[in-house]
Amino acid sequence: MRANERTDVIGTVARIQKSIVVKQNALPQILNAGSNIQLGYIISTNKKARVEIVISDGANLTFVERIHFDVQEYVIHQGGNNSVMRLLEGAFKVTSAKLMQNADASFIINTNTETIGICGTTFWGGSMDNGFEVALLAGKRVYVETKAGWGYLSTIGNDTKFTGASLAPSKPKNLDRKKLIGR
């Protein structure tokens, strides 16, 4: 994407297992490998599904079964880069790219209980064990915040858990990688 260029198409479906459905303006459509991803899509997958989306700047989003995810904003320009996404349900993995090369860049994923800020990172997040967990897999750090507190994951292999918006994130601990099988 060129400087100051803005478009509704932000990326493409790179790989898919089972099916992916998107809704835009209340109209559902099934996507295939090579399909465009547009701003405003609410992305949904079914049981045992997996989809990889490559964003125009090289960022990589991987979703697994039963995801509901909304890309609200993804803008790359000389004045500052910005991404806002919302996870409604499910688990995902994100690797940021060119968007985060600008010092003023913002890459945020909101969920029902917390806000996740990405800082040149690969991380995983998802609902499990009566809460929501975020794990740092590679890179610099991940910022996590609820209404009750915030913190950073800055050690690769650490994760934190959220059990509600009114509770602070747990202290970082070593990730149980068994949880990520199939994710």
Sine and cosine of phi, psi and omega as CSV:
sin_phi,cos_phi,sin_psi,cos_psi,sin_omega,cos_omega
0.00,0.00,0.75,-0.66,-0.01,-1.00
-0.98,0.21,0.35,-0.94,0.03,-1.00
-0.82,0.58,0.65,-0.76,0.04,-1.00
0.90,0.43,0.16,0.99,0.04,-1.00
-1.00,0.02,0.70,-0.71,0.00,-1.00
-0.76,-0.65,0.74,-0.67,-0.02,-1.00
-0.60,-0.80,0.37,-0.93,0.04,-1.00
-0.98,0.21,-0.42,0.91,0.04,-1.00
-0.99,0.13,0.86,-0.50,-0.05,-1.00
-0.93,-0.36,-0.20,0.98,-0.02,-1.00
0.00,-1.00,-0.17,-0.99,-0.01,-1.00
-0.68,-0.74,0.38,-0.93,0.10,-0.99
-0.98,0.22,0.88,-0.47,-0.02,-1.00
-1.00,0.04,-0.73,0.68,0.00,-1.00
-0.64,-0.77,0.47,-0.88,-0.01,-1.00
-0.52,-0.85,0.63,-0.78,0.09,-1.00
-0.78,-0.62,0.79,-0.61,-0.14,-0.99
0.95,0.31,-0.78,-0.63,-0.06,-1.00
-0.69,-0.72,0.39,-0.92,0.07,-1.00
-0.77,-0.63,0.74,-0.67,0.03,-1.00
-0.88,-0.48,0.67,-0.75,0.10,-0.99
-0.85,-0.53,0.50,-0.87,0.11,-0.99
-0.85,-0.52,0.70,-0.71,0.13,-0.99
-0.61,-0.79,0.79,-0.62,-0.07,-1.00
0.82,0.58,0.65,0.76,0.06,-1.00
0.92,0.39,0.18,0.98,0.01,-1.00
-0.96,-0.29,0.89,-0.46,0.01,-1.00
-0.99,0.14,0.52,-0.85,0.14,-0.99
-0.52,-0.86,0.53,-0.85,0.02,-1.00
-1.00,-0.03,0.72,-0.69,0.02,-1.00
-0.96,-0.27,0.41,-0.91,0.04,-1.00
-0.81,-0.59,0.15,-0.99,0.11,-0.99
-0.83,0.56,0.73,-0.68,-0.03,-1.00
1.00,-0.07,-0.21,0.98,0.03,-1.00
-0.92,0.39,0.55,-0.84,0.07,-1.00
-0.97,0.24,0.53,-0.84,0.14,-0.99
-0.95,-0.33,0.78,-0.62,-0.04,-1.00
-0.91,-0.42,0.42,-0.91,0.13,-0.99
-0.83,0.56,0.60,-0.80,0.04,-1.00
1.00,0.03,-0.17,0.99,0.07,-1.00
-0.90,0.43,0.68,-0.74,0.24,-0.97
-0.97,-0.22,0.92,-0.38,-0.12,-0.99
-1.00,-0.05,0.77,-0.64,0.00,-1.00
-0.74,-0.67,0.61,-0.79,0.10,-0.99
-0.81,-0.58,0.37,-0.93,0.01,-1.00
-0.99,-0.15,-0.12,-0.99,-0.02,-1.00
-0.86,0.51,0.70,-0.71,0.03,-1.00
0.90,0.43,0.33,0.94,0.03,-1.00
-1.00,0.02,0.38,-0.93,0.07,-1.00
-0.46,-0.89,0.69,-0.72,0.00,-1.00
-0.61,-0.79,0.63,-0.78,0.08,-1.00
-0.89,-0.46,0.79,-0.62,0.01,-1.00
-0.88,-0.47,0.75,-0.66,0.06,-1.00
-0.96,-0.28,0.86,-0.52,0.00,-1.00
-0.99,0.17,0.37,-0.93,-0.10,-0.99
-0.84,0.54,-0.42,0.91,0.01,-1.00
-1.00,-0.06,0.06,1.00,0.01,-1.00
0.98,-0.19,-0.12,0.99,0.07,-1.00
-0.87,0.49,0.50,-0.87,-0.06,-1.00
-0.81,-0.58,0.80,-0.60,0.05,-1.00
-0.89,-0.47,0.81,-0.59,0.06,-1.00
-0.88,-0.48,0.80,-0.60,0.00,-1.00
-0.89,-0.47,0.56,-0.83,0.06,-1.00
-0.91,-0.41,-0.20,-0.98,-0.16,-0.99
-0.82,0.58,0.54,-0.84,0.09,-1.00
0.81,0.58,0.78,0.63,0.03,-1.00
-0.99,-0.16,0.54,-0.84,0.20,-0.98
-0.71,-0.70,0.92,-0.39,-0.19,-0.98
-0.65,-0.76,0.66,-0.75,-0.07,-1.00
-0.81,-0.59,0.84,-0.55,0.08,-1.00
-1.00,-0.03,0.96,-0.27,-0.09,-1.00
-1.00,0.00,-0.54,0.84,0.00,-1.00
-0.39,-0.92,0.64,-0.77,0.12,-0.99
-0.45,-0.89,0.99,-0.14,-0.11,-0.99
-0.82,-0.57,0.77,-0.64,0.07,-1.00
-0.84,-0.55,0.89,-0.46,0.06,-1.00
-0.40,-0.92,0.18,-0.98,-0.11,-0.99
-0.89,0.45,-0.50,0.87,-0.05,-1.00
-0.98,0.22,-0.20,0.98,-0.03,-1.00
0.55,-0.83,0.64,-0.77,-0.03,-1.00
-0.98,-0.19,0.52,-0.85,-0.05,-1.00
-0.48,-0.87,0.68,-0.73,0.10,-1.00
-0.67,-0.74,0.74,-0.67,0.09,-1.00
-0.74,-0.68,0.83,-0.56,0.02,-1.00
-0.74,-0.67,0.36,-0.93,0.00,-1.00
-0.73,-0.68,0.82,-0.57,0.10,-1.00
-1.00,-0.07,0.88,-0.47,0.02,-1.00
-1.00,-0.02,-0.52,0.85,-0.01,-1.00
-0.21,-0.98,0.53,-0.85,0.14,-0.99
0.95,-0.32,-0.24,-0.97,-0.04,-1.00
-0.77,-0.64,0.45,-0.89,-0.09,-1.00
-0.43,-0.90,0.25,-0.97,0.15,-0.99
-0.74,-0.68,0.66,-0.75,-0.04,-1.00
-0.77,-0.64,0.70,-0.71,0.20,-0.98
-0.86,-0.52,0.89,-0.46,-0.01,-1.00
-0.97,0.22,0.24,-0.97,-0.07,-1.00
-0.62,-0.79,-0.74,-0.67,-0.09,-1.00
-0.84,0.55,-0.52,0.86,0.00,-1.00
-0.78,0.63,-0.63,0.77,-0.10,-0.99
-1.00,0.05,0.05,1.00,0.00,-1.00
-0.98,0.21,-0.28,0.96,0.03,-1.00
-1.00,0.03,0.72,-0.69,-0.05,-1.00
-0.87,0.50,-0.47,0.89,-0.02,-1.00
-1.00,-0.08,0.19,0.98,-0.08,-1.00
-0.93,0.37,0.48,-0.88,0.05,-1.00
-0.69,-0.72,0.81,-0.58,0.04,-1.00
-0.75,-0.67,0.97,-0.26,-0.13,-0.99
-0.82,-0.58,0.66,-0.75,0.15,-0.99
-0.86,-0.51,0.84,-0.54,0.05,-1.00
-0.99,-0.14,0.61,-0.79,0.12,-0.99
-0.82,-0.57,-0.09,-1.00,0.01,-1.00
-0.92,0.39,-0.41,0.91,-0.08,-1.00
-0.87,-0.49,-0.31,0.95,-0.07,-1.00
-0.49,-0.87,0.18,-0.98,0.11,-0.99
-0.90,-0.43,0.71,-0.71,0.00,-1.00
-0.89,-0.46,0.85,-0.53,0.04,-1.00
-0.96,-0.29,0.75,-0.66,-0.11,-0.99
-0.97,-0.24,0.72,-0.70,-0.04,-1.00
-0.80,-0.60,0.98,0.18,0.02,-1.00
0.84,0.54,0.87,0.50,-0.33,-0.94
-0.63,-0.78,0.39,-0.92,0.32,-0.95
-0.91,-0.41,0.81,-0.58,0.01,-1.00
-0.60,-0.80,0.25,-0.97,0.02,-1.00
-0.83,-0.56,0.57,-0.82,0.08,-1.00
-0.53,-0.85,0.57,-0.82,0.03,-1.00
-0.03,-1.00,0.28,-0.96,0.04,-1.00
-0.99,0.16,0.78,-0.62,0.11,-0.99
-0.21,-0.98,0.40,-0.92,0.04,-1.00
0.76,0.65,0.77,0.63,0.06,-1.00
0.85,0.53,0.62,0.78,0.04,-1.00
-0.12,-0.99,-0.22,-0.97,0.03,-1.00
-0.82,-0.58,0.75,-0.66,-0.03,-1.00
-0.89,-0.47,0.52,-0.85,0.07,-1.00
-0.77,-0.64,0.72,-0.69,-0.02,-1.00
-0.76,-0.65,0.68,-0.73,0.08,-1.00
-1.00,0.05,0.88,-0.47,-0.04,-1.00
-0.98,-0.19,-0.51,0.86,0.03,-1.00
-0.26,-0.97,0.39,-0.92,0.10,-1.00
0.98,-0.22,-0.36,-0.93,-0.15,-0.99
-0.99,0.14,-0.91,0.42,-0.05,-1.00
-0.18,-0.98,0.26,-0.97,0.09,-1.00
-0.79,-0.62,0.75,-0.66,0.05,-1.00
-1.00,-0.06,0.73,-0.68,0.02,-1.00
-0.78,-0.63,0.66,-0.75,-0.06,-1.00
-0.53,-0.85,0.66,-0.75,0.20,-0.98
-0.85,-0.52,0.00,-1.00,0.05,-1.00
-0.90,0.44,-0.40,0.92,-0.09,-1.00
-0.99,-0.13,-0.17,0.99,-0.02,-1.00
0.15,-0.99,0.04,-1.00,-0.05,-1.00
-0.49,-0.87,0.16,-0.99,0.07,-1.00
-0.04,-1.00,0.03,-1.00,0.02,-1.00
-0.87,-0.50,0.56,-0.83,0.29,-0.96
-0.98,-0.20,0.90,-0.44,-0.04,-1.00
-0.80,-0.59,0.05,1.00,0.07,-1.00
-0.93,-0.38,0.85,-0.52,0.01,-1.00
-0.86,0.51,0.74,-0.68,-0.01,-1.00
1.00,-0.10,0.01,1.00,0.07,-1.00
-0.99,-0.13,0.44,-0.90,0.10,-0.99
-0.66,-0.75,0.21,-0.98,0.06,-1.00
-0.66,-0.75,0.41,-0.91,-0.05,-1.00
-0.83,-0.56,0.58,-0.82,0.07,-1.00
-0.86,-0.51,0.74,-0.67,0.03,-1.00
-0.92,-0.38,0.02,1.00,0.06,-1.00
0.15,-0.99,0.36,-0.93,-0.04,-1.00
-0.91,0.41,-0.42,0.91,-0.05,-1.00
-1.00,0.00,0.05,1.00,0.02,-1.00
-0.88,-0.47,0.62,-0.78,0.03,-1.00
-0.93,0.37,0.39,-0.92,0.09,-1.00
-0.88,0.48,0.50,-0.87,0.05,-1.00
-0.93,0.38,0.31,-0.95,0.10,-0.99
-0.90,0.43,0.59,-0.81,0.02,-1.00
-0.86,0.52,0.62,-0.79,0.05,-1.00
-0.62,-0.79,0.20,-0.98,0.03,-1.00
-0.90,0.43,0.72,-0.69,-0.02,-1.00
-0.94,0.35,0.72,-0.70,0.15,-0.99
-1.00,0.07,0.99,-0.12,-0.11,-0.99
-0.89,0.46,-0.31,0.95,0.06,-1.00
-0.87,0.49,-0.48,0.88,-0.01,-1.00
-0.91,0.41,-0.41,0.91,-0.09,-1.00
-1.00,0.01,-0.05,1.00,0.00,-1.00
-0.85,0.52,0.79,-0.61,-0.01,-1.00
0.99,0.16,0.08,1.00,-0.04,-1.00
-0.99,-0.14,0.00,0.00,0.00,0.00
